[in-house]
Amino acid sequence: MNSETPSNTHHCSFCGIEQGKDTPLIAGIEGQICEACVRLAEQVVTNWGRKRSMAELHGNVPKPGDIKRHLDQYVVGQELSKEILSVAVYNHYKRLRHESREILGLAAEDAEVQVGKSNILMIGPTGTGKTLLASTLARIVGVPFVVADATTLTQAGYVGDDVENILVRLLEAADGSVERAEWGIVYIDEVDKLAKSPEMAINTRDISGEGVQQALLRFVEGSQVKVAARGRRREGGGGGEEVTIDTRNILFIAGGAFPGLEKHVEKRIGPPRGEIGFHAPMQDSKKPPLEDLLAEILPEDLRRFGLIPEFIGRFPVIAPLEPLDEEAFVRILTEPRDALVRQYQKLFAYEGVELVFTETAIRRIAARTIERDTGARGLRSIIEHILRRPMFEIPSQEDVRQCIVDEDTVESNAPVKLVRAGETGSAAAVG
C-alpha cells in the first residue's frame, strides 16, 4: 500500500471524487456516493419515469370522440363546448408526445417544430356546467389537474392567494413531480371577476382584478416560474425548497359567467340607428336569444367588459355555453351517471327505502328552477327542500318501504307520500 495515501480515505464509486470536509459521502455496503451523483441519479430516474409514462401515453391516447362520449355520461347538452374541450385535451396529449421526441423517434427536422398550445375561455350563464365540464375532465386525463378560483387571487404582497399558488397546487397534484406538473391542466374559475370595473377610481389599486390579469400573463403564455415545493424540506435546512416549473406545456382553461357581456355583443351586431324623430321608422325591439349572442362573442367584446387585451389574446379559443331550458333540466335530473335523482335514490336506499319521482314532479322541479334563474345548481336546492322532512323522519321509522314525490308535493308543498310495509304504491318510478 502506498504510504502517502491514508488507509481510511474513501472515494465516490461513481465519479471518483475523494471524500473531504466539503465533500461528504454516503456509504453503502460495498461503495460510497457523493451528493452530486445522488442528484444526477435522481434526474436519471425521473427521466426514466417520464419516458415510461410517455410510452404508455403513446399507446393509450383517447381520441376526441372518446373524450366527448365520456363527457356525455356526466354533462347534459353543451355539444359545442364539449367538442372544443375534447379537441383541446387531445391536442394536449399530442403536444406531450411531441415533446418526448426520443420515445417517438421523430426525425430531426420534425424535432425543430415547436407545437404551441391553445388555451380555452369558457363563457356562459351561471349553472350551465362550466365547472362540471372541467372537473369531469379530471377523471379522463392522465395528467395532473387543478381547479383554481380567481376570486381568491390577489396581487403579490396583499392578503389572499398569490398567482404562484396555482402552480404549487398543480405540483401537489403531480405528487411533487415537476416533470408531470409541466404537462398539467389548470382550470381557472370565475375569471370574469377579474374584469376591471369602469366605476373604479383611477388612483385605486385593483389588487384582485387587472393586477391579477397582469400576473397571470406570464403563466398562461409560458415561462420559467420558481415556486415553493410544499412538503419537501431539506434536512436540517429549516426552509422550504424552491423548484422551477416551465409553464409552456400547461393547458389553461378559464371560465366565467360574464354577466352583461351579451349587451356589448348586441350593441355591436345590432342594426345602426338611423333617423330620429316622430317620422323615423320603428325598429324591431326583439332581442336575439342569449345563445345566439354568446356565439357571436369577439375579443373586442371581452375588452369592453373589462379584460385587458394581453389576457384576452392568450385565450384564443372561446367556448360558449348555451343557457339551459326546461327539457335540459329534466335530462340533468335523470340522465347523467350521477344525476341528482339517482343520488337521492341512493341515499334513501341506504335506509332500505325506494325513492320515486313521478314524471310530472320532475317537470315541475325543472320549471321552478327556471323561475329561480339559478341554473342547474338550483335543482339540488329544490329537491333538498322537498325531501327535508322525509330525510328527517324516515331513519326513525323502520316500516317505510317507499317514498313518492308527485306534482302536488312540488307545486303546493303537500307532504311526501310514504308507503309502509304491507301497502302498495301507486306511482311509477322516474330515473
C-alpha positions in Angstrom: 0.0 0.0 0.0 1.2 3.5 -0.8 2.4 5.1 2.5 1.3 8.6 1.2 -2.4 7.6 0.9 -4.2 7.2 4.3 -5.9 3.8 4.7 -9.2 5.5 5.7 -9.6 7.6 2.5 -12.7 6.9 0.5 -13.8 7.9 -3.0 -17.2 8.2 -4.7 -17.8 4.9 -6.5 -19.4 6.8 -9.5 -17.3 9.9 -10.2 -14.2 9.0 -8.1 -14.1 12.3 -6.1 -12.3 12.0 -2.8 -14.1 12.3 0.5 -13.3 15.6 2.3 -14.7 18.2 4.6 -16.8 19.8 1.9 -17.5 16.5 0.1 -19.2 14.0 2.3 -20.0 10.6 1.0 -23.0 8.3 1.6 -21.6 4.9 2.5 -23.2 1.7 1.2 -22.4 -2.0 1.7 -19.7 -2.0 -1.0 -19.3 1.6 -2.0 -19.9 5.3 -1.5 -21.7 8.0 -3.4 -21.3 11.8 -3.3 -24.1 14.4 -3.2 -23.6 15.4 -6.9 -24.0 11.9 -8.1 -27.1 11.4 -5.9 -28.7 14.4 -7.6 -27.7 13.2 -11.0 -29.1 9.8 -10.3 -32.4 11.4 -9.2 -32.6 13.2 -12.6 -31.9 10.0 -14.5 -34.5 8.0 -12.5 -37.1 10.8 -13.0 -36.4 10.8 -16.8 -36.9 7.1 -16.8 -40.3 7.6 -15.2 -41.2 10.3 -17.7 -40.3 8.1 -20.6 -42.3 5.2 -19.2 -45.3 7.5 -18.8 -45.0 8.8 -22.3 -44.6 5.3 -23.7 -47.9 4.3 -22.0 -49.5 7.5 -23.2 -48.4 6.9 -26.8 -50.4 3.7 -27.0 -53.5 4.9 -25.0 -54.2 8.4 -26.3 -58.0 9.0 -26.0 -59.5 10.2 -29.2 -61.7 13.4 -29.2 -64.8 11.2 -29.8 -63.9 9.0 -26.8 -63.4 12.1 -24.6 -66.7 13.6 -25.7 -68.6 10.3 -25.1 -67.2 10.3 -21.6 -68.3 13.8 -21.0 -71.7 12.9 -22.3 -72.2 10.5 -19.4 -71.9 13.3 -16.9 -72.8 16.6 -18.7 -76.1 17.2 -20.5 -76.1 19.3 -23.7 -73.3 21.8 -24.4 -72.3 19.9 -27.5 -70.1 22.7 -28.9 -68.2 23.2 -25.7 -67.7 19.5 -25.2 -66.3 19.2 -28.8 -63.9 22.2 -28.2 -62.7 20.7 -24.9 -62.3 17.2 -26.3 -60.1 18.6 -29.1 -58.1 20.7 -26.7 -57.3 17.8 -24.4 -56.4 15.5 -27.3 -54.1 18.1 -28.8 -52.6 18.5 -25.3 -51.7 14.8 -25.4 -50.2 15.1 -28.8 -48.1 18.0 -27.7 -46.8 15.9 -24.8 -45.9 13.2 -27.3 -44.2 15.7 -29.5 -42.1 16.9 -26.6 -40.9 13.4 -25.9 -39.0 13.1 -29.3 -36.7 10.4 -28.0 -39.6 8.0 -27.3 -41.4 8.7 -30.5 -38.3 8.7 -32.7 -39.1 11.9 -34.5 -36.9 13.0 -37.3 -34.5 15.9 -36.7 -36.5 18.2 -39.0 -39.7 17.4 -37.1 -37.9 18.0 -33.8 -37.3 21.6 -34.8 -41.1 22.3 -34.9 -42.4 23.6 -31.6 -46.1 22.8 -31.2 -47.9 25.6 -29.4 -50.9 25.4 -27.2 -54.4 27.0 -27.4 -55.8 28.0 -24.1 -59.6 28.0 -23.8 -62.1 30.5 -22.4 -65.5 29.1 -21.5 -68.3 31.7 -21.3 -71.9 31.0 -20.2 -74.5 31.9 -17.6 -74.2 30.5 -14.1 -75.2 26.9 -13.6 -74.7 25.8 -17.2 -71.9 23.3 -16.5 -68.6 25.1 -16.8 -67.1 23.8 -13.5 -68.7 20.4 -14.1 -67.1 20.1 -17.5 -63.7 21.0 -16.0 -64.0 18.6 -13.1 -65.2 15.8 -15.3 -62.1 16.2 -17.5 -60.0 15.5 -14.4 -61.5 11.9 -14.4 -60.4 11.4 -18.1 -57.0 12.9 -18.4 -53.9 11.1 -17.2 -52.1 14.4 -16.4 -52.3 16.5 -13.2 -55.4 18.7 -13.0 -56.2 21.5 -10.6 -59.2 23.9 -10.3 -58.4 27.4 -9.1 -60.9 30.1 -8.1 -60.0 33.6 -9.5 -61.9 35.3 -6.7 -59.3 34.3 -4.1 -56.3 35.6 -6.1 -54.7 39.0 -5.4 -51.5 40.7 -6.4 -48.3 39.7 -4.6 -47.9 41.4 -1.3 -51.6 41.6 -0.4 -53.8 39.3 1.7 -55.1 36.4 -0.4 -53.6 33.8 -2.7 -50.7 34.7 -4.9 -50.9 33.5 -8.5 -47.9 31.2 -7.9 -50.1 29.2 -5.5 -51.9 27.8 -8.6 -48.6 26.1 -9.7 -47.9 25.0 -6.1 -51.3 23.1 -6.1 -50.5 21.7 -9.5 -47.2 20.4 -8.2 -49.0 18.8 -5.3 -51.5 17.2 -7.7 -48.4 15.8 -9.5 -47.1 14.2 -6.3 -44.2 16.6 -6.3 -43.0 15.6 -9.8 -42.0 18.8 -11.6 -42.0 16.9 -14.9 -45.6 15.7 -14.6 -46.7 19.1 -13.3 -45.3 20.7 -16.5 -47.8 18.6 -18.5 -50.8 19.5 -16.3 -54.1 21.3 -17.0 -55.3 24.3 -14.9 -58.9 25.4 -14.8 -59.4 29.0 -13.5 -63.0 29.5 -12.4 -64.8 32.9 -12.1 -62.3 34.6 -14.3 -64.9 37.2 -15.2 -64.5 38.6 -11.6 -61.0 39.8 -12.7 -62.5 42.3 -15.1 -61.7 45.9 -14.3 -64.8 47.9 -13.1 -65.3 51.1 -15.1 -66.6 52.7 -11.9 -63.3 52.2 -10.1 -61.3 55.3 -9.3 -58.2 55.9 -11.4 -55.9 56.1 -8.3 -57.4 53.0 -6.7 -55.3 49.8 -6.9 -57.3 47.0 -8.4 -55.4 44.3 -6.4 -57.9 41.5 -7.3 -58.7 42.5 -10.9 -56.4 43.9 -13.6 -53.4 43.3 -11.4 -54.1 39.6 -11.3 -54.7 39.5 -15.0 -51.2 41.0 -15.5 -49.7 38.5 -13.1 -51.3 35.6 -15.0 -49.9 36.6 -18.3 -46.5 35.0 -18.0 -48.0 31.8 -16.5 -50.5 31.4 -19.4 -48.1 32.3 -22.1 -45.3 30.1 -20.9 -42.3 30.9 -18.7 -39.9 29.6 -16.0 -41.6 30.1 -12.6 -40.0 29.4 -9.3 -42.4 28.1 -6.7 -42.1 26.6 -3.2 -42.3 22.8 -3.1 -44.5 22.2 -0.1 -43.7 19.2 2.0 -40.2 18.9 0.6 -37.8 20.1 3.2 -34.1 20.0 3.4 -33.0 18.0 6.4 -31.7 20.5 9.0 -32.2 23.3 6.5 -35.3 24.7 8.1 -36.6 26.3 4.9 -38.8 25.1 2.0 -37.2 24.0 -1.3 -37.9 26.0 -4.4 -38.4 24.4 -7.8 -38.7 25.8 -11.3 -41.7 25.0 -13.4 -41.9 25.5 -17.1 -45.5 26.5 -18.0 -45.1 26.2 -21.8 -47.0 23.0 -21.9 -49.5 23.6 -19.1 -53.0 23.9 -20.7 -55.0 26.7 -19.1 -58.8 26.7 -19.2 -60.7 29.7 -17.9 -64.4 30.0 -17.2 -66.9 32.6 -16.1 -70.5 33.8 -16.4 -69.6 37.2 -17.7 -73.0 38.8 -16.8 -73.8 41.7 -19.1 -71.4 40.6 -21.8 -74.3 40.0 -24.2 -75.2 43.7 -24.1 -71.8 44.6 -25.7 -72.4 41.9 -28.3 -75.9 43.1 -29.0 -74.8 46.7 -29.4 -72.0 45.7 -31.8 -74.1 43.4 -34.1 -77.4 45.3 -33.8 -78.7 47.5 -36.6 -77.3 51.0 -36.6 -79.6 53.8 -35.5 -80.9 55.7 -38.5 -83.3 58.6 -38.4 -84.7 60.0 -35.2 -87.9 62.0 -34.6 -91.6 61.4 -34.9 -91.4 60.3 -38.6 -88.4 57.9 -38.1 -89.3 54.3 -39.0 -89.8 51.9 -36.0 -87.0 49.5 -35.3 -87.6 45.9 -34.2 -87.2 45.8 -30.4 -87.0 42.0 -30.2 -83.7 40.9 -28.7 -81.8 37.9 -30.2 -81.6 34.8 -28.0 -78.8 34.7 -25.4 -77.2 31.6 -27.0 -77.0 33.5 -30.4 -75.3 36.4 -28.7 -72.8 34.2 -26.9 -71.9 32.6 -30.2 -71.0 36.0 -31.7 -68.5 37.0 -29.0 -65.3 38.6 -30.2 -62.2 39.7 -28.3 -63.4 43.4 -28.5 -66.5 42.5 -26.5 -64.3 41.0 -23.8 -62.2 44.1 -23.8 -65.2 46.3 -23.3 -66.3 44.0 -20.5 -63.1 44.8 -18.6 -60.4 42.2 -19.6 -57.1 43.5 -20.8 -56.1 42.8 -24.4 -53.0 40.9 -23.4 -55.0 38.5 -21.3 -57.7 38.0 -24.0 -55.0 37.2 -26.6 -53.7 34.3 -24.5 -57.1 32.5 -24.7 -57.6 32.2 -28.5 -60.3 29.5 -28.2 -63.7 30.7 -26.9 -66.2 28.1 -26.0 -69.7 29.5 -25.4 -72.2 27.6 -23.2 -75.8 27.9 -24.0 -78.5 28.6 -21.4 -80.5 25.6 -20.2 -84.2 25.2 -20.9 -86.8 23.0 -19.1 -86.0 19.9 -21.2 -82.3 20.2 -20.4 -83.1 20.4 -16.6 -85.3 17.3 -16.9 -82.4 15.4 -18.6 -79.9 16.7 -15.9 -82.2 15.3 -13.2 -82.5 11.8 -14.7 -79.9 11.0 -17.5 -76.3 11.5 -16.3 -74.5 8.7 -14.5 -74.5 10.8 -11.2 -77.9 12.5 -11.8 -79.5 14.2 -8.8 -82.4 11.8 -8.8 -80.1 8.8 -8.7 -78.0 10.4 -5.9 -81.1 10.9 -3.6 -82.4 7.5 -4.5 -79.1 6.0 -3.4 -79.3 8.0 -0.1 -82.8 6.6 0.6 -81.7 3.1 -0.4 -79.2 3.2 2.5 -82.3 3.2 4.7 -84.0 0.5 2.7 -86.5 2.9 1.2 -87.2 3.3 -2.5 -87.5 6.9 -3.6 -89.8 7.5 -6.5 -90.3 10.7 -8.5 -93.2 11.0 -10.9 -92.7 12.4 -14.4 -94.9 15.4 -13.6 -92.9 16.1 -10.4 -89.6 16.1 -12.4 -91.0 18.6 -14.9 -92.3 20.9 -12.1 -88.9 20.8 -10.4 -87.3 21.8 -13.7 -89.9 24.6 -14.2 -89.3 26.0 -10.7 -85.6 26.0 -11.4 -86.1 28.2 -14.5 -88.3 30.6 -12.4 -85.5 31.0 -9.9 -82.9 31.6 -12.6 -80.1 29.9 -10.7 -79.1 27.3 -13.3 -78.5 23.7 -12.6 -77.3 24.4 -9.1 -80.9 25.4 -8.1 -82.1 21.8 -8.7 -80.4 20.5 -5.6 -81.8 23.3 -3.5 -85.4 22.5 -4.6 -85.0 18.7 -4.0 -83.4 19.3 -0.6 -86.4 21.4 0.4 -88.9 18.8 -0.8 -87.1 15.9 0.9 -86.0 17.6 4.1 -88.9 16.3 6.2 -88.8 12.7 4.9 -85.0 12.6 5.4 -85.5 13.7 9.0 -88.3 11.2 9.8 -87.6 8.0 7.8 -84.5 6.9 9.7 -86.7 6.6 12.8 -89.4 4.7 11.1 -88.4 1.1 10.2 -91.7 0.2 8.4 -91.4 2.7 5.5 -90.7 1.0 2.2 -91.3 3.7 -0.5 -91.3 7.5 -0.7 -93.2 9.1 -3.5 -92.7 12.6 -4.8 -95.5 13.8 -7.1 -96.7 17.1 -8.6 -98.7 18.1 -5.6 -95.6 17.8 -3.4 -93.6 20.1 -5.7 -96.4 22.6 -6.5 -98.2 23.1 -3.2 -95.7 21.7 -0.7 -98.0 18.7 0.1 -96.5 16.1 2.3 -94.4 13.4 0.6 -96.3 10.1 0.3 -94.9 7.3 2.4 -95.7 3.7 1.6 -95.3 1.4 4.6 -94.8 -2.4 4.7 -97.9 -4.2 3.5 -99.2 -1.2 1.5 -99.0 -0.8 -2.3 -97.6 2.3 -4.0 -99.4 3.8 -6.9 -96.7 5.9 -8.7 -94.4 5.0 -11.5 -90.7 5.5 -10.8 -88.7 8.0 -12.8 -84.9 7.8 -13.2 
